[in-house]
Amino acid sequence: MFSCVSSTEFEVGGEDGWIVPKSKTLGDAFNQWASDNRFKVGDTLRFKYTKDSVLVVSEEEYKKCKATKPQLYSNNEDTVFKLDRPGLFYFISGVSGHCEKGQKMIVKVMETESSTESPPPSSSSSSSSSSSPPSSSLPASTPKAKKSNAYKTAVQFSSSGFVVFAVLVVSVFGLV
């Protein structure tokens, strides 16, 4: 069995960071940025800002642009938030008036693919003796991801790689 853990760190808002949109036409800029990216469990969001804050809130608080019980409050100018479950996450600025001007965002997090599940429908159902990870298990590099300044990291644990290698050695040299 092959196990692969990969994660991506996304810099919210790209080069501009977590700022109040400059105009009304850019009022939905963060949701547009979020929809241009694909988020999985284990990925992280990096919020870079000055004299501001970021709050993780409920859907109701997001809609009202007012947080009474935020799940997270941070104002350290460089906040990293780990997406630890599938579903929707709601973010707003904690500075009065910023959320109303568009400094808010909804992120949809997809389930991670489990390497112990059956292969995806597009791949062959026969077992493979390759010890390299399937390319679909690592985040794809897309122009959108580059535009968003996503930092890609991948950590792979391949205990089965040794097992596959050992099976090949035994079969090639006839040690059985």
C-alpha positions in Angstrom: 0.0 0.0 0.0 1.2 3.5 -0.8 0.4 6.5 1.4 0.9 10.0 0.4 0.2 13.2 2.3 0.4 16.5 0.4 -0.6 20.0 1.3 -0.5 23.4 -0.3 -0.1 26.8 1.3 -2.2 29.5 -0.3 -1.4 33.2 0.1 -4.8 34.7 0.4 -5.3 37.5 -2.2 -2.1 36.8 -3.9 0.5 39.5 -3.9 -1.9 42.1 -2.5 -2.7 40.0 0.5 -5.7 40.4 2.9 -6.7 44.0 2.2 -9.8 46.0 1.8 -10.7 45.9 -1.9 -9.9 49.2 -3.6 -13.2 49.6 -5.3 -16.8 48.4 -5.3 -16.2 46.5 -8.5 -13.6 44.4 -6.6 -16.0 43.9 -3.7 -16.1 40.1 -4.3 -12.4 39.8 -5.1 -11.6 37.3 -2.3 -14.5 35.0 -3.2 -13.3 35.1 -6.8 -9.8 34.3 -5.7 -11.1 31.4 -3.6 -13.1 30.0 -6.5 -10.0 30.1 -8.7 -8.3 27.7 -6.3 -9.0 24.2 -5.1 -8.6 23.5 -1.4 -8.2 20.2 0.3 -8.1 19.0 3.9 -4.6 19.7 5.2 -4.0 22.8 3.0 -3.2 26.1 4.8 -4.2 29.7 4.1 -1.7 32.4 4.8 -3.2 35.9 5.5 -0.7 38.8 5.2 -2.0 42.2 6.3 -1.1 45.3 8.3 -3.3 47.0 10.9 -6.1 44.5 10.4 -7.3 41.1 11.5 -8.8 37.9 10.3 -11.7 36.0 11.9 -13.1 32.6 11.2 -16.9 32.9 11.7 -20.2 31.1 11.2 -22.2 31.6 8.0 -24.6 33.9 9.9 -21.8 36.1 11.2 -20.3 36.2 7.6 -23.6 37.3 6.2 -24.0 40.0 8.8 -20.3 41.1 8.7 -20.4 40.9 12.5 -18.8 38.4 14.8 -20.0 37.7 18.3 -18.3 34.4 18.8 -15.5 33.9 16.2 -13.9 30.5 16.0 -10.6 32.2 15.4 -9.4 35.8 15.9 -5.9 36.8 14.8 -4.2 40.2 14.3 -0.5 39.3 14.1 -0.2 40.4 10.5 0.8 36.9 9.3 -1.9 34.4 10.1 -1.7 30.8 8.9 -4.9 28.8 9.1 -5.0 25.1 8.5 -8.1 23.7 6.7 -8.7 20.7 8.9 -12.0 19.4 7.6 -14.0 19.3 4.4 -16.8 21.9 4.0 -17.1 25.6 4.1 -15.0 28.1 6.0 -16.1 31.7 6.4 -13.5 34.5 6.9 -14.0 38.2 7.6 -11.9 41.2 8.6 -12.4 42.2 12.3 -11.8 45.9 11.6 -15.1 47.9 11.5 -16.3 48.5 8.0 -13.8 46.3 6.2 -16.1 43.3 5.8 -18.8 45.5 4.4 -16.4 46.8 1.8 -15.6 43.2 0.6 -12.9 42.0 2.9 -14.5 38.6 3.4 -14.2 35.2 1.9 -15.8 31.8 1.7 -13.5 28.8 1.2 -14.9 25.4 0.1 -12.6 22.5 1.2 -12.8 19.2 -0.6 -12.1 15.8 0.9 -8.6 14.5 0.5 -8.2 11.3 -1.6 -7.4 8.4 0.5 -4.6 6.2 -1.0 -6.2 3.1 0.5 -9.4 3.5 -1.5 -9.9 1.8 -4.8 -8.4 3.5 -7.9 -10.3 6.4 -9.5 -12.6 5.3 -12.3 -10.3 6.7 -15.0 -7.4 4.3 -14.0 -7.1 0.6 -14.6 -8.6 -1.7 -12.0 -5.6 -4.1 -12.3 -2.9 -3.7 -9.7 0.3 -2.0 -10.7 3.8 -2.9 -9.6 5.0 0.7 -10.0 6.4 2.2 -6.8 5.9 5.8 -8.0 2.9 7.7 -6.7 0.0 8.3 -8.9 0.2 11.8 -10.4 -3.3 12.6 -9.2 -2.3 12.3 -5.6 -0.2 15.5 -5.7 -1.6 19.0 -6.3 -1.6 19.9 -9.9 0.3 23.0 -10.9 -2.1 25.2 -12.7 -1.8 28.8 -14.0 -4.5 29.8 -11.4 -2.4 28.3 -8.6 0.7 30.2 -9.8 -1.4 33.4 -10.0 -2.5 33.0 -6.4 1.1 32.5 -5.1 0.3 29.1 -3.8 3.3 27.3 -2.2 3.2 23.6 -2.9 4.7 21.1 -0.5 4.5 17.4 -0.7 5.5 14.9 1.9 5.4 11.3 0.9 5.6 8.2 3.1 6.4 5.1 1.0 6.6 2.1 3.3 5.1 0.1 0.4 7.8 1.2 -1.9 10.2 -1.1 -0.2 7.7 -3.9 -0.3 7.3 -3.5 -4.0 11.1 -3.4 -4.5 11.5 -6.5 -2.4 8.8 -8.4 -4.4 10.5 -7.4 -7.6 14.0 -8.6 -6.3 12.5 -11.9 -5.2 10.8 -12.5 -8.5 13.7 -11.4 -10.7 16.3 -13.5 -8.8 14.0 -16.4 -8.1 14.6 -16.4 -4.4 11.3 -18.0 -3.6 
